[in-house]
Structures are given as structure tokens and as C-alpha cells.
Amino acid sequence: MNTHQPPSGTTIARNYLARSLVETQLRTLQRCHEYNARAIARRQIVYAGVTALKLCRLETPLTSRLTNNEFCIAYIGRNNRSHRQRTGHLRWNFRATSDTGDANKIDNARNTPGMGMMANATSTIGTIGTVNATNTIATNSTNTTNTTGSPTAGPSTQRHDGIVTTIPGAPNIRIPWNGDVIVCTHPLTTWAMMSPYLSQVEVIVLADAMIRGTASDIQVTKDDIVRFLRQVDFPGKTKCSATLPFLDNVTDSPMEARTVLALLGDGLPRPETQWTMYLPELRTVAVVDMAYPDARTIIEYDGDAHRVDKQQYRRDDRKRQAFRAHGYTVIVVFADDVATAAGRRSLTRRVAQALGVPVTGRPLPQYAALSNDRRLAEQRDRQRRCRNRRRRRGGA
């Protein structure tokens, strides 16, 4: 199991999210099983992208480019790319770096993703909340797993065209289901394959989700990510490498991660996540999502889980009243405050006012990667305006 454990104060929210991820995985397994049964070719189908994240019980990032199809499949060459309806594709385009070594460049064109021997070691998915999933996850190829389910690096395999088909430390995941074996890419591989289609913020949010492992049985650490980035080159590697400064403090949910990144993107200092303080009137150690203790400012994200359980709602309200009684400013954040540009600007202004600092609109140097999305958006706006001017001149 993933070693990142949530503080006690977040148990209900985490269990709500974990149950949702397990239920999504079970539905996806059945849909993939039915999809496999309709396959004509004998080639192993390897699910990737959003489908692979659902199969691995991971939160999916915000992307409109990769969610138009129900299924997403990995492919190497056009010869093994299907043309079925409701199916999207992500190219398996990894190349070994010089760190991997020439000795590992084995010419094996048949060693496509999903093929090969199943490892002997397995990790079992157990009970999450009230949902009990009894399926077993195993890994394929020449890699093996240790007792925590974290893959151990093995030799890479390259085809004659240089494409890596066995990534050290990130073997494909095999899930037995109803007499079938559903194969999907490892979360690290999925993250890398999706990165060209995601914003910089969402690449960071997905890395944060992999390390947090709310319901996933596949352990990923920051060190695993660093090793992975050293071993392979791929489109989007620059975006993935830029996530490293943001992974020292893992948040408790994707929306909390987006909240932190919204603050950092506008130049505010990084808040402490999962900050704790003893409240004598409640006789408990309270946990808050984000805090600036020196400025006596607390930020709490309220998602659906906080409204599902009435007792949890009352506990949150009493906790916030107690903090306010101790002189803390409590700022409550909702989805609208994070999902839109106007909402993010309003949020950062509120937090900056509580901290007594200006909003510069520019991230601190260590978080400069957060400017990438803004620059790309401005570039697209300039190109759009230029096209519109050309059209107007042409129509005059």
C-alpha cells in the first residue's frame, strides 16, 4: 500500500474520495472486459490515459483533449492502432537516455506493451471505506514488484527504431477480471504519455495524486519520479521535470492541489498543507487543509464530501469557529474559486489581503514553471487575434 497516510481529521473526506475511485475502477474493469471480448486481433490491448488512471484508482486530471472517448489505448506504430469507435489513442514514444546504457538496448520488436511474462510478485487491493475490491494487481515484463507493490527497476528493452517497450521501474499493470486480464500502463508511464496534452498545472496535480495514492495500491514516490525521468526521454518530459519542486508536500485531494497552485501562480508564498493545531475547547488536534501559521491564516477547501456527512459538516463548522476565536482568519474555498480564472484571481486577492502582501501575478523563482500555462494562453490569444485580422483584411 502507499505509505502516504492522511491525518485523522481528513478520514471522512478521503474515504469518500477513495470509495468513488474504487467504484469507478470496478465499472471500468467491466467495460474494458467487454471491450476486450469484442477485439478481433490477438494483440494484447493496453489501456492508457484516463482509462489507465481509472483502472489504477487514481484521480483524473482536467483535460478536454483526452476525455472525448470512453477508452484510451496505447500504441507504438500505426500497424497496431485500432480504429474502433469511442476509442482514443496515446503513442508509446519513450526512448532510453544515456543513463540506461547501451547494454540494455535489446532489439526485440515483439516486446510490445502488455506482452511478456507476468511477474510472480503481486499486490492485493483490499477494502477501501465500505467498498471491498478483491482483485489482484500484478506487473508484467522483466520487472518485479516488492512487498509494497512498488516496481523495481529492471533492464529496458528497445525496438530497432529506438522506442523503449519495457520501462525500468514502470512495468505495465495486469489486473485479473472475470477470467480475463486487463492490462494498462503504469501510472508513471500514463503520466508521461498524457503530459503533452495537459497544462503544466494538471501535470503537477496528477503527479501529486500518484504520490498521495488515495485508493491506489501502486506506490509512487518522488524518488521514483526522479529515477523515471533519468531513464527515459519522451515528449512532455520538460513539463514532467518541472513538477519536482512542487512534490515535497503532498496535498489531500486534486482540488486542494489546484488551490495551492493558484496561490503560488500569483506569487504568494507556499502554505503549509495538512497543518495541525490543538484546540482545547474541542479537546482535539484539528487538521486544516492549508495554513500560513505566522500570518494566522487558514484556508479550507469544501468539496462534496463535506456536505455528504452532516456530522462532518458540524465538526468542520465548530473547528472553524474555534480557530476564529483564537484570532485566525479562515478562508473557505469552493470549486468555483479554483475552476475559473476569475475565481482564482478573487481567491488570491482574499488570501493576499489576509497575509498583508501584494499580488504580483508572477510566481516566485522556484515555482516559475507555473508561468508556462499563462504564456501559452497569451500566445494562443495573439495568434487568434492575428488570424482574425487576416480574415478581416481578406474579406474587405
C-alpha positions as CSV (number, residue, x, y, z in Angstrom):
1,M,0.0,0.0,0.0
2,N,1.1,3.6,-0.5
3,T,2.9,4.8,2.6
4,H,1.3,8.3,2.5
5,Q,-1.3,8.3,5.2
6,P,-3.9,11.0,5.7
7,P,-4.2,12.8,9.0
8,S,-7.1,11.6,11.2
9,G,-9.1,14.8,10.5
10,T,-9.3,14.1,6.8
11,T,-10.5,10.4,7.1
12,I,-14.1,11.0,6.0
13,A,-13.2,13.1,3.0
14,R,-10.5,10.7,1.9
15,N,-12.8,7.7,2.4
16,Y,-15.5,9.4,0.3
17,L,-13.0,10.0,-2.5
18,A,-11.5,6.5,-2.1
19,R,-14.9,4.8,-2.4
20,S,-15.6,6.8,-5.5
21,L,-12.3,5.7,-7.1
22,V,-12.9,2.1,-6.3
23,E,-16.4,2.2,-7.7
24,T,-15.0,3.9,-10.9
25,Q,-12.4,1.2,-11.2
26,L,-14.9,-1.6,-10.9
27,R,-17.1,-0.1,-13.6
28,T,-14.1,0.5,-15.9
29,L,-12.8,-3.1,-15.4
30,Q,-16.1,-4.4,-16.6
31,R,-16.3,-2.1,-19.6
32,C,-12.7,-3.0,-20.6
33,H,-13.6,-6.7,-20.2
34,E,-16.5,-6.2,-22.6
35,Y,-14.2,-4.2,-24.9
36,N,-11.6,-6.9,-24.9
37,A,-14.2,-9.5,-25.8
38,R,-15.0,-7.6,-29.0
39,A,-11.4,-7.5,-30.1
40,I,-10.7,-9.3,-33.4
41,A,-6.9,-9.3,-33.4
42,R,-5.0,-11.4,-30.9
43,R,-2.8,-8.5,-30.0
44,Q,-2.9,-7.5,-26.3
45,I,-4.9,-4.3,-25.7
46,V,-3.0,-2.0,-23.3
47,Y,-5.2,0.8,-21.8
48,A,-3.6,4.2,-21.3
49,G,-4.5,7.7,-20.4
50,V,-7.7,8.4,-18.4
51,T,-8.7,4.7,-18.8
52,A,-5.5,3.6,-17.1
53,L,-5.8,6.1,-14.3
54,K,-9.3,4.8,-13.6
55,L,-8.1,1.2,-13.6
56,C,-5.3,2.2,-11.1
57,R,-7.8,4.0,-8.8
58,L,-6.2,7.4,-9.4
59,E,-7.9,10.8,-9.8
60,T,-8.1,12.0,-13.4
61,P,-6.7,15.5,-14.4
62,L,-8.8,18.2,-16.1
63,T,-8.4,17.8,-19.8
64,S,-10.8,18.2,-22.7
65,R,-8.4,16.7,-25.2
66,L,-8.3,13.2,-23.7
67,T,-11.9,12.6,-22.5
68,N,-13.8,12.6,-25.7
69,N,-13.5,8.8,-25.9
70,E,-14.6,6.1,-23.5
71,F,-11.5,4.1,-24.0
72,C,-7.8,5.1,-24.5
73,I,-5.3,2.6,-25.8
74,A,-1.5,2.7,-26.1
75,Y,0.1,2.0,-29.4
76,I,3.7,2.0,-30.8
77,G,3.2,2.0,-34.6
78,R,0.2,2.6,-36.8
79,N,0.1,-1.2,-37.6
80,N,-1.1,-1.9,-34.1
81,R,-3.5,1.1,-33.8
82,S,-7.2,0.1,-33.8
83,H,-10.0,2.1,-35.5
84,R,-12.8,1.2,-33.2
85,Q,-15.5,3.7,-32.1
86,R,-15.3,5.5,-28.8
87,T,-11.5,4.8,-28.8
88,G,-8.7,7.3,-28.4
89,H,-5.0,6.6,-28.6
90,L,-1.8,7.6,-27.0
91,R,1.5,6.9,-28.6
92,W,4.1,4.9,-26.7
93,N,7.1,7.1,-27.5
94,F,9.8,6.5,-24.9
95,R,13.5,6.4,-25.7
96,A,16.2,5.3,-23.3
97,T,18.5,8.1,-22.0
98,S,22.3,7.7,-21.9
99,D,21.9,6.8,-18.2
100,T,20.3,3.5,-19.2
101,G,23.3,2.3,-21.0
102,D,23.9,0.7,-24.4
103,A,23.9,-2.8,-22.9
104,N,20.2,-2.5,-22.2
105,K,19.3,-1.7,-25.8
106,I,17.9,-5.1,-26.8
107,D,16.4,-5.4,-30.2
108,N,13.0,-7.1,-29.6
109,A,10.3,-5.7,-31.8
110,R,7.8,-8.3,-30.5
111,N,8.1,-7.0,-26.9
112,T,5.2,-4.6,-27.3
113,P,3.5,-3.1,-24.2
114,G,1.3,-5.6,-22.4
115,M,3.2,-8.7,-23.8
116,G,5.6,-10.8,-21.8
117,M,5.6,-12.8,-18.6
118,M,3.6,-11.8,-15.6
119,A,5.7,-11.2,-12.5
120,N,5.5,-13.6,-9.6
121,A,5.1,-10.9,-7.0
122,T,1.6,-9.3,-6.7
123,S,0.0,-6.6,-4.6
124,T,-3.6,-7.0,-3.5
125,I,-6.2,-4.3,-3.4
126,G,-8.1,-4.5,-0.2
127,T,-11.1,-2.8,1.5
128,I,-11.3,1.0,1.0
129,G,-14.1,2.5,3.1
130,T,-17.2,0.4,2.7
131,V,-16.2,-1.0,-0.7
132,N,-14.4,-4.3,-0.9
133,A,-12.4,-5.0,-4.1
134,T,-10.7,-8.4,-4.1
135,N,-9.0,-8.2,-7.5
136,T,-5.2,-8.6,-7.7
137,I,-2.8,-6.3,-9.5
138,A,0.4,-7.8,-10.9
139,T,3.1,-6.4,-13.1
140,N,4.3,-7.7,-16.4
141,S,7.6,-7.8,-18.4
142,T,11.0,-8.4,-16.8
143,N,10.3,-6.2,-13.8
144,T,9.2,-7.4,-10.5
145,T,7.4,-5.8,-7.5
146,N,8.4,-5.6,-3.9
147,T,6.2,-6.3,-0.9
148,T,4.7,-2.8,-1.0
149,G,3.7,-3.0,-4.7
150,S,6.4,-0.6,-5.8
151,P,8.1,-1.7,-9.1
152,T,11.8,-2.5,-9.0
153,A,13.8,-1.3,-12.0
154,G,14.9,-3.9,-14.5
155,P,16.6,-3.7,-17.9
156,S,15.0,-1.5,-20.6
157,T,14.1,-3.0,-23.9
158,Q,14.2,-1.1,-27.2
159,R,13.0,-1.9,-30.7
160,H,15.1,-1.4,-33.7
161,D,13.6,2.1,-34.0
162,G,14.8,3.0,-30.5
163,I,11.4,3.0,-28.8
164,V,11.6,1.7,-25.3
165,T,9.0,-1.1,-24.7
166,T,10.0,-2.1,-21.2
167,I,10.5,0.9,-18.9
168,P,12.6,0.3,-15.8
169,G,10.6,0.8,-12.7
170,A,7.3,1.3,-14.6
171,P,6.0,-2.1,-15.9
172,N,2.5,-2.4,-17.2
173,I,-0.2,-3.3,-14.7
174,R,-2.2,-6.6,-15.1
175,I,-5.5,-7.0,-13.4
176,P,-7.3,-10.3,-13.5
177,W,-11.0,-9.8,-14.0
178,N,-13.7,-12.4,-14.8
179,G,-11.3,-14.8,-16.5
180,D,-9.7,-12.0,-18.4
181,V,-6.6,-10.0,-17.8
182,I,-7.0,-6.2,-18.1
183,V,-3.6,-4.6,-19.0
184,C,-2.9,-0.9,-18.5
185,T,0.1,1.4,-18.4
186,H,1.8,2.0,-15.1
187,P,0.9,5.4,-13.5
188,L,4.3,6.8,-14.2
189,T,4.0,5.8,-17.9
190,T,0.4,7.1,-18.1
191,W,1.5,10.5,-16.6
192,A,4.3,10.8,-19.1
193,M,2.1,9.8,-22.1
194,M,-0.6,12.3,-21.0
195,S,1.8,15.2,-20.3
196,P,1.9,16.8,-23.8
197,Y,-1.9,17.1,-23.6
198,L,-2.1,18.6,-20.1
199,S,-1.5,22.0,-18.8
200,Q,1.6,22.5,-16.5
201,V,-0.8,22.7,-13.5
202,E,-2.6,19.5,-14.4
203,V,0.8,17.7,-14.9
204,I,1.6,18.7,-11.3
205,V,-1.8,17.8,-10.0
206,L,-1.5,14.3,-11.5
207,A,2.0,13.8,-10.0
208,D,0.6,14.9,-6.6
209,A,-2.3,12.3,-7.0
210,M,0.2,9.5,-7.8
211,I,2.2,10.1,-4.7
212,R,-0.8,10.6,-2.5
213,G,-2.4,7.3,-3.7
214,T,-5.8,8.0,-2.1
215,A,-7.0,4.5,-3.1
216,S,-4.3,3.2,-5.4
217,D,-2.2,0.1,-4.4
218,I,0.6,1.2,-6.7
219,Q,3.2,3.1,-4.6
220,V,4.9,6.0,-6.3
221,T,7.3,8.4,-4.5
222,K,9.1,11.5,-5.6
223,D,12.3,9.4,-5.8
224,D,10.5,7.0,-8.2
225,I,9.6,10.0,-10.4
226,V,13.2,11.3,-10.4
227,R,14.6,7.9,-11.4
228,F,11.9,7.5,-14.1
229,L,12.8,10.9,-15.6
230,R,16.5,9.9,-15.7
231,Q,15.9,6.7,-17.5
232,V,13.7,7.7,-20.5
233,D,13.1,10.6,-22.8
234,F,9.6,11.4,-24.2
235,P,7.5,14.3,-25.5
236,G,6.4,16.3,-22.5
237,K,9.5,15.5,-20.3
238,T,10.2,19.2,-19.7
239,K,6.7,19.6,-18.2
240,C,7.2,16.5,-16.1
241,S,10.6,17.6,-14.8
242,A,9.2,21.0,-13.8
243,T,6.9,19.2,-11.3
244,L,9.7,18.2,-8.9
245,P,9.8,21.5,-6.8
246,F,6.1,21.0,-6.1
247,L,6.2,17.4,-4.8
248,D,7.8,17.8,-1.4
249,N,4.4,18.4,0.3
250,V,1.6,16.3,-1.0
251,T,-1.9,17.7,-0.7
252,D,-5.1,15.7,0.3
253,S,-7.0,16.0,-2.9
254,P,-6.7,17.3,-6.5
255,M,-8.8,20.4,-5.7
256,E,-6.5,21.2,-2.8
257,A,-3.5,20.9,-5.1
258,R,-5.1,23.2,-7.6
259,T,-5.8,25.7,-4.7
260,V,-2.2,25.7,-3.7
261,L,-1.0,26.1,-7.3
262,A,-3.4,29.0,-7.8
263,L,-1.8,30.8,-4.9
264,L,1.7,30.1,-6.0
265,G,0.9,31.1,-9.6
266,D,0.0,34.6,-8.4
267,G,3.2,35.0,-6.4
268,L,2.0,34.1,-2.9
269,P,4.3,32.0,-0.7
270,R,3.6,28.3,-0.3
271,P,1.1,27.5,2.5
272,E,1.7,24.6,4.9
273,T,-0.6,21.7,3.9
274,Q,-2.3,19.4,6.5
275,W,-1.3,21.8,9.3
276,T,-2.3,20.8,12.8
277,M,-3.1,22.6,16.0
278,Y,-4.5,21.6,19.3
279,L,-7.9,23.2,20.1
280,P,-8.5,22.9,23.9
281,E,-12.2,23.9,23.6
282,L,-12.8,20.9,21.3
283,R,-10.2,18.7,23.1
284,T,-8.7,17.6,19.8
285,V,-5.9,18.2,17.4
286,A,-7.5,19.9,14.4
287,V,-6.2,19.5,10.9
288,V,-6.6,22.2,8.3
289,D,-6.0,21.9,4.5
290,M,-3.7,24.8,4.2
291,A,-2.3,27.4,6.6
292,Y,0.0,30.3,6.9
293,P,0.6,30.0,10.7
294,D,2.8,33.1,11.1
295,A,0.0,35.2,9.5
296,R,-2.7,33.3,11.4
297,T,-4.5,32.5,8.2
298,I,-6.2,29.2,7.4
299,I,-7.6,28.0,4.0
300,E,-10.1,25.2,3.9
301,Y,-11.4,23.6,0.7
302,D,-15.0,22.4,0.9
303,G,-15.9,19.7,-1.6
304,D,-18.8,17.4,-1.9
305,A,-17.6,15.2,0.9
306,H,-18.1,18.0,3.4
307,R,-21.8,18.1,2.5
308,V,-22.4,14.4,2.4
309,D,-22.0,13.7,6.1
310,K,-23.9,16.1,8.5
311,Q,-21.7,15.2,11.4
312,Q,-18.6,16.1,9.4
313,Y,-20.2,19.4,8.4
314,R,-20.9,20.3,12.0
315,R,-17.3,19.3,13.1
316,D,-15.9,21.5,10.3
317,D,-18.0,24.4,11.4
318,R,-17.1,24.1,15.1
319,K,-13.4,23.8,14.1
320,R,-13.5,27.0,12.1
321,Q,-15.4,28.8,14.8
322,A,-12.7,27.8,17.3
323,F,-9.9,29.0,15.0
324,R,-11.6,32.3,14.5
325,A,-11.9,32.6,18.3
326,H,-8.2,32.2,18.5
327,G,-7.7,35.1,16.1
328,Y,-7.2,33.2,12.9
329,T,-8.6,34.3,9.6
330,V,-10.4,31.3,8.0
331,I,-10.9,31.4,4.2
332,V,-13.3,28.7,2.8
333,V,-12.6,27.7,-0.8
334,F,-15.2,26.2,-3.2
335,A,-14.8,24.6,-6.7
336,D,-15.8,27.9,-8.4
337,D,-12.8,29.6,-6.7
338,V,-10.4,27.2,-8.4
339,A,-12.0,26.2,-11.6
340,T,-12.1,29.6,-13.3
341,A,-9.5,32.4,-13.9
342,A,-11.8,35.0,-12.3
343,G,-12.3,32.7,-9.3
344,R,-8.6,32.2,-8.8
345,R,-7.9,35.9,-9.0
346,S,-10.5,36.6,-6.4
347,L,-9.1,33.8,-4.2
348,T,-5.6,35.1,-4.3
349,R,-6.7,38.6,-3.5
350,R,-8.5,37.4,-0.4
351,V,-5.5,35.4,0.8
352,A,-3.1,38.2,0.0
353,Q,-5.2,40.6,2.0
354,A,-5.2,38.3,4.9
355,L,-1.4,37.9,4.7
356,G,-0.8,41.6,4.1
357,V,1.2,41.1,0.9
358,P,0.7,42.3,-2.6
359,V,-0.4,40.1,-5.5
360,T,2.4,40.3,-8.0
361,G,0.8,37.9,-10.6
362,R,4.3,36.3,-11.0
363,P,5.3,33.1,-9.2
364,L,8.4,33.0,-7.0
365,P,11.5,31.8,-8.9
366,Q,11.3,28.3,-7.6
367,Y,7.8,28.0,-9.0
368,A,8.5,29.7,-12.3
369,A,7.1,26.8,-14.2
370,L,3.6,27.9,-13.3
371,S,4.0,30.8,-15.7
372,N,4.1,28.4,-18.7
373,D,0.3,28.0,-18.9
374,R,-0.2,31.7,-18.9
375,R,2.4,32.3,-21.6
376,L,0.9,29.7,-23.8
377,A,-2.6,31.1,-23.3
378,E,-1.3,34.6,-24.2
379,Q,0.4,33.2,-27.2
380,R,-2.8,31.5,-28.4
381,D,-4.7,34.8,-27.9
382,R,-2.1,36.6,-30.0
383,Q,-2.4,34.0,-32.8
384,R,-6.2,34.2,-32.7
385,R,-6.2,37.9,-33.0
386,C,-3.7,37.7,-35.8
387,R,-5.9,35.2,-37.7
388,N,-8.9,37.4,-37.1
389,R,-7.1,40.5,-38.5
390,R,-6.0,38.5,-41.6
391,R,-9.6,37.3,-42.2
392,R,-11.0,40.8,-41.9
393,R,-8.4,42.1,-44.4
394,G,-9.1,39.3,-46.8
395,G,-12.9,40.0,-46.6
396,A,-12.5,43.7,-47.1
